[in-house]
Amino acid sequence: MSKLHQKLADILPPQIENIKAMLNEHGDKVVSEVTLKQVYGGMRAVKGLVCDTSEVPPDKGLIIRGIELKNLWGKLPEEILWLLLVGELPSEEELKDLQRELNLRSEVPTYVWDVINNMPQDSHPMTMFNTAILVLQNESVFTKKYNMGMPKNEYWEATLDDLLNIVAKLPAIAAYVYRRRFNKGERINPDPNKDWSANYVQMLGLPDPNGDFSKLMRLYLTLHSDHEGGNASAFTSTVVNSTLSDLYYSLSAGLNALAGPLHGLANQECLGWILDTMELFDGSPTHEELEKFAWDTLNSGRVIPGYGHAVLRITDPRFDAFLSFGKKYMPDDPVFQTVAKVFEVVPNVLRQVKKISDPWPNVDAGSGALLYHFGLTEFSYYTVLFSVSRALGIGAQAVISRAYGLPITRPKSLPTNKFAKMVNS
């Protein structure tokens, strides 16, 4: 048994007992009210889900297991995975044990490569990536044990095995999707001496002579790892997971939601807007040119990509992390300089628009420019990067929900005429 399995076996039982006691004493207490506007507005801000891995307060941004994101910038994604599951960062020995586990589980079955190779060359990278995850379902430990009559109190252990097996294989799969889709050459084998994110960079095959790209990838995969349970990809995965579908099914389903323009595609749209701006002004524009262009964009009925957030009312701390990274490692890059200038100009413009409640940048406003700097210029691949990271949070949430024994997700729906009667009576 790995140290991670043992750690969770030790800490989960008292947590489960505390939840049972709370439900017994306060199970009928009202914790949320729903307005008609929320019913027709995507259930926004309706408190109806459990997510112990992270939360996103409007005035602070992402907090993972009680730790604000600004205190996690330098951590490895493997450390974040442990934190998401256990509630504390691993010791050096625990981290090494987890990395060893991932190395042991990293071999990708040949049939997965065969499926990717037989897909149309011009398939979308997300289609290739999500298909590979679904094809891997044949390896599910949970499904095999469930079919053998596994008791409910062992569901989380089998789900954890699925999570570790998936996470171990994702960098190799994602890297080969990139190389196959964009004609970059043969598949590159992993290096067992590298950490998870550095290995991903190596298998992508892009230049990284001084290791700065690996540092960015470490930061990127940490920042995108989780964002509470109500975002579209996490919620989709939660619903599928609640049916006792295994993690291969639920993760693939959630990442399909991440492929949507209103969710995971946002960072490439933001970078596209930055590059269009630079083309218009023949380079990085001045602050005055940017202000005029921002107003022209708004007055034409369009939005400025990367600004505003459904939950936050501050600058996204993930954007702060990317901005800080850019200032340190690529201060003279004209694309990054434009991103920085937009941050200095656009919030002041948006604050003058009354209907805009959040004028601040979100994570997507800066991430694409940094990837672009290191030669990852294929926009359609960016959501695959997002997916590799988000698998950590989605998987951790699945393990915890199985340990808690949460039931199938089944909210009640009503037809419009019933809501009309309710509000008019």
Backbone hydrogen bonds, N-H to C=O, Kabsch-Sander energy under -0.5 kcal/mol:
donor,donor_aa,acceptor,acceptor_aa,energy
6,Q,2,S,-2.3
7,K,3,K,-2.5
8,L,4,L,-2.3
9,A,5,H,-2.2
10,D,6,Q,-1.4
11,I,7,K,-2.0
12,L,8,L,-2.5
15,Q,11,I,-1.1
16,I,12,L,-2.6
17,E,13,P,-2.1
18,N,14,P,-2.0
19,I,15,Q,-1.9
20,K,16,I,-2.2
21,A,17,E,-2.3
22,M,18,N,-2.2
23,L,19,I,-2.5
24,N,20,K,-2.3
25,E,21,A,-1.9
26,H,22,M,-2.9
27,G,23,L,-1.6
29,K,26,H,-2.0
39,V,35,T,-1.9
40,Y,36,L,-2.1
41,G,38,Q,-0.7
42,G,39,V,-0.5
43,M,38,Q,-2.4
44,R,41,G,-0.7
46,V,43,M,-2.0
47,K,45,A,-0.6
48,G,46,V,-1.1
51,C,49,L,-0.5
55,E,63,I,-2.1
60,K,57,P,-1.7
61,G,57,P,-2.8
63,I,55,E,-2.6
64,I,67,I,-2.2
65,R,53,T,-1.4
65,R,63,I,-0.7
67,I,64,I,-2.0
68,E,66,G,-0.6
69,L,62,L,-1.7
71,N,68,E,-2.1
72,L,69,L,-2.5
75,K,72,L,-1.8
79,E,76,L,-0.5
80,I,76,L,-1.7
81,L,77,P,-2.5
82,W,78,E,-1.9
83,L,79,E,-2.4
84,L,80,I,-2.9
85,L,81,L,-1.8
86,V,82,W,-3.2
87,G,82,W,-0.5
87,G,83,L,-2.0
95,L,91,S,-2.6
96,K,92,E,-2.2
97,D,93,E,-2.0
98,L,94,E,-2.2
99,Q,95,L,-2.7
100,R,96,K,-2.3
101,E,97,D,-2.2
102,L,98,L,-2.4
103,N,99,Q,-2.2
104,L,100,R,-2.1
105,R,101,E,-1.3
106,S,103,N,-1.1
112,V,109,P,-1.4
113,W,109,P,-1.0
114,D,110,T,-2.1
115,V,111,Y,-2.0
116,I,112,V,-2.2
117,N,113,W,-2.7
118,N,114,D,-1.3
119,M,116,I,-1.2
123,S,120,P,-2.1
127,T,124,H,-0.5
128,M,124,H,-2.1
129,F,125,P,-2.6
130,N,126,M,-2.8
131,T,127,T,-1.9
132,A,128,M,-1.9
133,I,129,F,-1.8
134,L,130,N,-2.2
135,V,131,T,-2.6
136,L,132,A,-1.6
137,Q,134,L,-1.5
138,N,135,V,-1.2
139,E,136,L,-3.2
140,S,137,Q,-2.1
144,K,140,S,-1.5
145,K,141,V,-2.5
146,Y,142,F,-2.9
147,N,143,T,-2.3
148,M,144,K,-0.6
148,M,145,K,-0.5
149,G,146,Y,-1.7
150,M,145,K,-1.6
154,E,151,P,-1.9
155,Y,152,K,-1.8
158,A,154,E,-1.8
159,T,155,Y,-2.2
160,L,156,W,-2.4
161,D,157,E,-2.0
162,D,158,A,-2.0
163,L,159,T,-2.5
164,L,160,L,-2.7
165,N,161,D,-2.3
166,I,162,D,-2.5
167,V,163,L,-3.0
168,A,164,L,-2.1
169,K,165,N,-1.0
169,K,166,I,-0.8
170,L,166,I,-1.8
173,I,169,K,-2.1
174,A,170,L,-3.3
175,A,171,P,-2.5
176,Y,172,A,-2.1
177,V,173,I,-2.3
178,Y,174,A,-1.8
179,R,175,A,-2.2
180,R,176,Y,-3.2
181,R,177,V,-2.6
182,F,178,Y,-2.0
183,N,180,R,-0.9
184,K,179,R,-2.7
185,G,179,R,-0.6
194,K,191,D,-2.1
199,N,195,D,-2.4
200,Y,196,W,-1.5
201,V,197,S,-2.0
202,Q,198,A,-2.2
203,M,199,N,-2.4
204,L,200,Y,-1.7
205,G,201,V,-1.3
206,L,201,V,-0.7
211,G,208,D,-0.8
215,K,211,G,-1.6
216,L,212,D,-2.3
217,M,213,F,-2.6
218,R,214,S,-2.3
219,L,215,K,-2.1
220,Y,216,L,-3.4
221,L,217,M,-2.7
222,T,218,R,-1.3
223,L,219,L,-2.8
224,H,220,Y,-1.8
225,S,222,T,-1.2
227,H,228,E,-0.7
235,F,231,N,-3.0
236,T,232,A,-2.2
237,S,233,S,-2.1
238,T,234,A,-2.4
239,V,235,F,-2.4
240,V,236,T,-2.2
241,N,237,S,-3.1
242,S,238,T,-2.0
243,T,239,V,-0.5
243,T,240,V,-1.2
244,L,241,N,-1.9
245,S,240,V,-1.2
249,Y,246,D,-0.5
250,S,246,D,-2.2
251,L,247,L,-2.9
252,S,248,Y,-1.6
253,A,249,Y,-2.2
254,G,250,S,-2.3
255,L,251,L,-2.6
256,N,252,S,-1.5
257,A,253,A,-1.2
258,L,254,G,-1.4
259,A,255,L,-0.9
260,G,257,A,-1.7
263,H,260,G,-2.0
264,G,258,L,-1.0
265,L,260,G,-1.7
266,A,263,H,-1.1
267,N,264,G,-0.6
268,Q,265,L,-0.5
269,E,265,L,-1.4
270,C,266,A,-2.2
271,L,267,N,-2.1
272,G,268,Q,-2.1
273,W,269,E,-1.9
274,I,270,C,-2.0
275,L,271,L,-2.6
276,D,272,G,-2.4
277,T,273,W,-2.2
278,M,274,I,-2.2
279,E,275,L,-2.2
280,L,276,D,-2.3
281,F,277,T,-1.8
282,D,279,E,-0.7
283,G,278,M,-3.0
290,L,286,T,-2.3
291,E,287,H,-2.2
292,K,288,E,-2.0
293,F,289,E,-2.4
294,A,290,L,-2.5
295,W,291,E,-2.0
296,D,292,K,-2.5
297,T,293,F,-2.3
298,L,294,A,-2.3
299,N,295,W,-3.0
300,S,296,D,-1.1
301,G,298,L,-1.7
302,R,297,T,-1.8
307,Y,304,I,-1.4
308,G,360,W,-3.0
313,R,58,P,-2.7
316,D,361,P,-2.4
319,F,316,D,-1.0
320,D,316,D,-1.9
321,A,317,P,-1.8
322,F,318,R,-1.9
323,L,319,F,-3.0
324,S,320,D,-2.4
325,F,321,A,-2.1
326,G,322,F,-2.6
327,K,323,L,-2.2
328,K,324,S,-1.4
329,Y,325,F,-2.7
330,M,326,G,-2.5
333,D,330,M,-1.5
337,Q,333,D,-2.7
338,T,334,P,-1.8
339,V,335,V,-1.9
340,A,336,F,-2.5
341,K,337,Q,-2.2
342,V,338,T,-2.6
343,F,339,V,-1.8
344,E,340,A,-1.3
345,V,341,K,-1.4
346,V,342,V,-2.8
348,N,345,V,-0.6
349,V,345,V,-1.2
350,L,346,V,-2.8
351,R,347,P,-2.0
352,Q,349,V,-1.4
353,V,350,L,-1.7
354,K,352,Q,-0.7
356,I,353,V,-1.7
357,S,355,K,-0.7
362,N,306,G,-2.7
365,A,362,N,-1.7
366,G,363,V,-1.3
367,S,363,V,-1.5
368,G,364,D,-0.6
370,L,366,G,-1.1
371,L,367,S,-1.7
372,Y,368,G,-2.4
373,H,369,A,-1.6
374,F,370,L,-1.1
375,G,372,Y,-1.6
376,L,371,L,-2.0
377,T,375,G,-1.6
379,F,377,T,-1.1
381,Y,378,E,-1.9
382,Y,379,F,-1.8
384,V,381,Y,-1.4
385,L,381,Y,-1.2
386,F,382,Y,-1.9
387,S,383,T,-2.2
388,V,384,V,-2.4
389,S,385,L,-1.7
390,R,386,F,-2.9
391,A,387,S,-1.7
392,L,389,S,-1.8
393,G,225,S,-1.6
393,G,389,S,-0.6
394,I,390,R,-2.6
395,G,391,A,-2.2
396,A,392,L,-2.1
397,Q,393,G,-2.6
398,A,394,I,-1.8
399,V,395,G,-2.2
400,I,396,A,-2.4
401,S,397,Q,-2.4
402,R,398,A,-2.0
403,A,399,V,-2.1
404,Y,400,I,-2.4
405,G,401,S,-0.9
406,L,401,S,-2.1
418,K,415,P,-0.9
419,F,415,P,-1.6
420,A,416,T,-2.5
421,K,417,N,-1.9
422,M,418,K,-2.1
423,V,419,F,-2.3
424,N,420,A,-1.5
425,S,421,K,-1.3
